[in-house]
Amino acid sequence: MPAELSRKPPLSASGSPVPGQRADARHNRARLLQAAREAYALNGTDVSSSAIARRAGVGAATLYRHFPTRGSLIAAAFSEQLGQCVAALDEALQDDDPWRGLRNVLTKVCMMQAQDRGFSAAFLSQFPDAPDVHRERARAEACLAQLVQRAKDTGQLREDFDPSDVTLLLLANNGVVRESPAASMTASRRLLAYFLQSCLPTAGPPLPQPAPLRLDDLYKPPHRTG
């Protein structure tokens, strides 16, 4: 059985302020995180650190004192959302109805994707200096696999469903995110409804073989030949 999800928020090492920080340092850190969240939500995580420092009204040196790397800033900015994903999976595993638990998790994560353009990259990208992200993501994959198997065992999910299909959903859902939040949410809800209907045991003929996808594959650069 997979390890139980931790109930503590992830990213404590990279996301927590240093104990004993002065009030002005704490204030600058909070401004940087708020500026990062706003910029990432609008434009994704490709926003430069210097642009975030300007948005926060501080110098680049101040930013790097708090967040020495781009990955540490992104991880800290999205620690709350990642904690919500962990909590949603934990709650789903406690649900007596595995299909309802799985459906609720997918609904929550797709909604977070549609609301925030930076969330997908924060959740799925590789951050070498944020080991807590990798641990929580590995636990997420293990628990998703458990939820999928439970739903199959109760006859609520088609037998040829594969956990990698969740990654496929997140890829597609990320593709429908648009500049307009209302349009993003509408498109995301419709896509998820199609996906959930196709997951039912009576949804149709067997599916093609699943793609070898993992959560951490989604935001790797595409392979180029030649």
N, C-alpha and C positions, 0 to 999 in steps of 0.2 A: 504494500500500500504506500502511496507517495507520502512524503513528509508533510505534516500539517503546516498550513500557511502560518507565518508569524503574524501575531496580532499587533505588533509594534509597527509604526509607520516606517516604510523603507527609507533609505538614504540618510539615516541619522548622522552618519559620519561626514557626508558631504553637504548635508542640508542644514545642520544645526549651527547657530552662532557659537562663537568661542566663549566659554564661561569667563566671566569677569570683564567682558568688553565694556568700554565706556559707552555712555548714552549716545554720543554723536556717532560712534562707530556702528552701534546697533541701528541708528536711524539711517545711516548711509546704506547699510546692508539691506534694510527693508525697502528703501527706495530703489535700489538696484534690482531686487527680486520683483518688485511691482512693475518696474519698467520692462524687465525681461519677459514677464508673463504677458504684458500687453503687446509687446512687439512680436513675440512668438505666436500669440493667438491670431494676429493679423497676417503675418507673413511667413510663419513656419520658423524653424530653428536655424535658417541660413543667415539670419540677421547678425551683423558683425558685433563683436564686443564693444568696439568704439562707439557704434551707434547706440547701443544700450546705455553706455556710460553718459553719452550726451543727453539721452532721453531722461535719465535719472538726475541730471544736473550735477554730476561729479566727474572728476578726472579719471583717465584710464588707470593711473597708478592706484587710485582708491579701489577701482573694480578689481584689479589683480591682487590687491592685498586680501580681499575677501574671497575671491574666486580665481585661483591661479591659472585654471584652465577653462576652456570653453565648456568642456564636458561637466565640470563641477558646477558651473552656473546653470546649465540646462537641467541637470539632475536636481539641484536645489529648487529651481523654479517650479518643477513639476512634481515635487515630492508629495504634495497633497493629493493630486490626481492619482498618482501611483498607489498611494495608501488607500484611496477609494476603490481601486481595482482589486487590491488584495482583500479588502473587506467584503466586496461583492462576491468574490470567489469563496471566501470563508463562509459567508451566509448561504451560498448556493449548496455547498457541501452539507450543510445542516438541514436543508429542505427535504422533507419526506417525499416530495414529488421531484424526481431528478430532471424531468423534462422542463418543469417550471423553473427550477434552479438554473439550468443551462440557458433557457430563453431569457431569464432576467439578467444574467451576466452579459449575454450578447447585446441585449437592448441597452444596457448601461454603457458598455464600452463603445458601441456605435454612436450613441448620443454624445459621449465625450469627444469622440473623433470629429463629429459634425460641428460641435460648438467651438472647437479650438484647433486651428490649423497646425499648431506645434505639438499637440499631444501625441500624435502617432509617432513622430520622430523621437520624441522624448522617451516614449515607452519602448520603442522597438530598435532604436539605434544602439551601436556599440560605444560604450564609454569606458575605456580602459582604466580610468581613475575613479570609477564609481562601482566598486564590486557589489554593493548592495543591490544595484539595479539588476545585475546578472543573476544574483541569487533569487530575488523575487520573481524574475521572469522565468527562471527554471522551475520554480515552485508553481507558477501560474500554468506552465505547460503541463506539468504533472497532474495538477488538479483538473485542468480541462479534460485531459485524457480520462481521468476517473469519472468526471461528470458524464462524458460521452458514453463510457462503458455502462454506467448505471442506467442511463436512458435506454440503451440497447437492451439491457437485461430485463427491463420492464416492458419491452415491446413498444416504446413510445418514439423510438428513433430508428430510421432505416438502417439495416445491417451493414450496408456498404458505406455508411458515413465514416469519414476518417478525421481525426483531430486536426490534421493539416487543412481541412476545409474551413476551419475557423480563421486561419491565416489568409486563406483565399477570400473570405468575406471581408476581412479588415483591409486587404489590398483594394478590393472593389469599393468599399465604403470610403476609403481615403480618396479615391478617384472622383467621387461625386461631391466632395466638399467644394463649395463655391464662395465667392466673395460675400454674397448675401447670406447671413445666418439663417433666415427663414427658408430660403431655397435649399440650403444645405440640409436642414433638419427634415424638410419635406422629402427630398430625394433619399436621404438616409433611411427614413422610416419605411418608404416604399421598397427600397432594396432589401432591407431586413425582412419585411413581410414576405417577399418573394422567396428569400433564402429559407425562412422558417417553414413555409409551406412545402418547399422541396425536400425538407428533412423528414417529413412524416413517412411512416412505413408504407403508406399507400400512394406515394407521390409519383410512381412511374417505374419504367424499366431500369435495370442496373446502370450505374454510373461508369464512366471511363475510370481508369486507374488514377488514384490520387497523385497530385504533384508532390515532390519531396520538399515541402515548404516547412520552415520553422519561423517562429516569431522574429528571431534575429536575422533572418534572411531578407526581410522586407525592404530595408533601407540600405542594403549594400549596393555599391555602384553596379550597373549592368555589365555583364561580361561582353567584352568586345573581341572580335577576331580580326586578323589581318593587320 
